Amino acid sequence: MARMIPAYCVDTAPPGEKSVFAALQNAPGTEHWTVLHSLGIAQHKRQVEGEADFIVIVPRAGLLVVEVKSHRSVERLSDGRWRLGRDAPTARSPFQQAQGAMYSIREYLLKKRVDLRDVPTLYAVWFTGVRARTSLPDSPEWHDWQVLDSQDLPSAFFSVKRVMSAGAQHLSATLKHFGNNGLGPDGVLANKIAQLLRPRFEIVSTPSDRRRAREGQLAQFVEEQFRALDAAADNKSVLFTGPAGTGKTFLAVETAQREIAQGRSGRLLCFNRFLGRSLRDKFSDTVGLGVSTLHQEMLRLAGLGGPPDGAGSDFWERELPDRALDGLASRGSKEVGDFLIIDEVQDIATDAYLDLLDFLVVGGLREGRVLLFGDFERQAIYANEEGRERLRSRAPHLASIRLLENCRNLPRIGYEVNLLGHLEPGFKEFRRNDDGIDPVIVRYSSGDDQSALLKKAISDLRDEGFDLSEIVVLSPLGESSVAASTSDPWLRQVLRPADGKSPSRGELRFSTIHAFKGLDAPAVVVTDLVDSGASNFDALLYVGLTRATDRLTVLVETSTLRQLLGGRL
């Protein structure tokens, strides 16, 4: 069974690609093969961008780029154009498409200093809807061995080997000294090629308020995250841990998409209501996936339209989980999902909540398909230090994957978090390139009105080209924060409470750090930082500072800053 990347074929793929995917995935003898499906090519040889339907990497045989055509009819017109099925005629043949993709991939690998001197790099076209091998006429534009058709699907292993063997013979006959050292790639080189190509083809969607070049940087998965996704496919239950910015929510979204694409149904739950709203918007049209915060899901199961007036911690932490369990029992098996994905699990791993979650997935937490994502560094701002141990006692077979590479923050922001948050070992690996702009630390005296400082911070960010909608003002305080209570006329005009939705241009959002946990913004101004001795100050500081992707401004009380710097100021 070949290693397929990604591990599934989406329902929207053309029927021919689905057929080839299944044929390669299930073909005996392909255990050491790697097959990349739908590889986007950003730097294409002959067009702005392109795509390779399949890249088959076979140790000791070579690299084969396959263009798939699903059409039930193939015609070459008198003027030389191709008509495939009911598509409009085109001058560019399927073989030219495959050739362009092959050369683009080869050039990319050579730039990465991959030695391809004795690696057959070939291309072919797979016509899955017609008997192309017998019906296509001879032509100088392609070789007979470059044609695969519907009759090759049941014998995919032998069909691909036939193409690669004939292609290697052709290269040996036309290129002097080719293959004298034996045909490659060996297993190590085959794996390297797959790793180099893989980060270029899976892209996840980003929030609509991200723009410009940072969109691609923040959205494209890195190799560490691909290994995490592989672990999710290989293990029934996995706990993904890592500090803020390591892509846990991106991975939670991607795993949910993969589960749904494979015909399963289940839930994606989180703790924070703003994050819950953002995730619901992302999956608004997805059938089979329930997306909610844990508390909203408990209210639904309990048959409550909302919490009672004056609901306190006893209601949320004890009464509501019990009522949700009663509601779940009365609703029956229709509420039990094939999988359960939980983001922000560090704030959810209490006994009462885990009792409920145990009944939401087939097999329970012990035996079910459970994928958990959490930050056990400083982000458990709801005082749940024993959460990891509780998870392991409920799910003893839980595999653990540690994410280390920061995908969100520019390096200088990460280093500032290390310094002020006293993180050990702290952030060391960053995916994004630094742009040379340091975070801004602004001191104020206790009792001072920070409005002028906040206004200047926003003005400086606007001068850099940030729209107001790309800036978020965060505070550990609620109604008494500078953003909520300022009397400055301009600030009062532009400031709007954040609600988890994408802002309109010209709209400056403000929020508590608690509420904005799990989200991020291009530019963040953190205000009202005073350490009053509260037990969760370090956690709030850590969460607030790590929300910024590109620019960070911190308004911090002088004695608190001195304390954070170990007495140095």
HELIX and SHEET records of a PDB file:
HELIX    1   1 PRO A   15  ASN A   26  1                                  12    
HELIX    2   2 PRO A   94  LYS A  111  1                                  18    
HELIX    3   3 ALA A  132  SER A  135  1                                   4    
HELIX    4   4 ASP A  144  GLN A  146  5                                   3    
HELIX    5   5 SER A  150  ASP A  152  5                                   3    
HELIX    6   6 ALA A  156  THR A  174  1                                  19    
HELIX    7   7 GLY A  187  LEU A  197  1                                  11    
HELIX    8   8 ARG A  198  ARG A  200  5                                   3    
HELIX    9   9 ARG A  214  ALA A  219  1                                   6    
HELIX   10  10 GLU A  223  ASP A  234  1                                  12    
HELIX   11  11 LYS A  248  ALA A  261  1                                  14    
HELIX   12  12 ARG A  273  LYS A  282  1                                  10    
HELIX   13  13 LEU A  294  LEU A  301  1                                   8    
HELIX   14  14 SER A  313  ASP A  314  1                                   2    
HELIX   15  15 PHE A  315  GLU A  319  3                                   5    
HELIX   16  16 LEU A  320  ARG A  331  1                                  12    
HELIX   17  17 GLY A  332  GLU A  335  5                                   4    
HELIX   18  18 VAL A  345  ASP A  347  5                                   3    
HELIX   19  19 ASP A  351  LEU A  357  1                                   7    
HELIX   20  20 GLY A  364  GLU A  367  1                                   4    
HELIX   21  21 GLY A  387  ARG A  394  1                                   8    
HELIX   22  22 PRO A  411  GLY A  421  1                                  11    
HELIX   23  23 SER A  451  ASP A  463  1                                  13    
HELIX   24  24 LEU A  468  GLU A  470  5                                   3    
HELIX   25  25 VAL A  482  SER A  485  1                                   4    
HELIX   26  26 PRO A  489  VAL A  494  1                                   6    
HELIX   27  27 ILE A  513  PHE A  516  1                                   4    
HELIX   28  28 PHE A  537  LEU A  545  1                                   9    
HELIX   29  29 THR A  558  LEU A  564  1                                   7    
SHEET    1   A 6 ARG A   3  ILE A   5  0                                        
SHEET    2   A 6 THR A  34  ILE A  41  1                                        
SHEET    3   A 6 GLY A  50  VAL A  58 -1                                        
SHEET    4   A 6 GLY A  62  LYS A  69 -1                                        
SHEET    5   A 6 THR A 121  PHE A 127  1                                        
SHEET    6   A 6 VAL A 147  ASP A 149  1                                        
SHEET    1   B 2 VAL A  74  ARG A  76  0                                        
SHEET    2   B 2 TRP A  82  LEU A  84 -1                                        
SHEET    1   C 6 LEU A 289  THR A 293  0                                        
SHEET    2   C 6 GLY A 266  CYS A 270  1                                        
SHEET    3   C 6 PHE A 339  ILE A 342  1                                        
SHEET    4   C 6 ARG A 369  GLY A 374  1                                        
SHEET    5   C 6 SER A 237  THR A 241  1                                        
SHEET    6   C 6 ALA A 399  ARG A 402  1                                        
SHEET    1   D 6 VAL A 440  TYR A 444  0                                        
SHEET    2   D 6 ALA A 548  GLU A 557  1                                        
SHEET    3   D 6 ALA A 521  LEU A 529  1                                        
SHEET    4   D 6 ILE A 471  SER A 475  1                                        
SHEET    5   D 6 LEU A 508  THR A 512  1                                        
SHEET    6   D 6 LEU A 495  PRO A 497  1                                        
END                                                                             
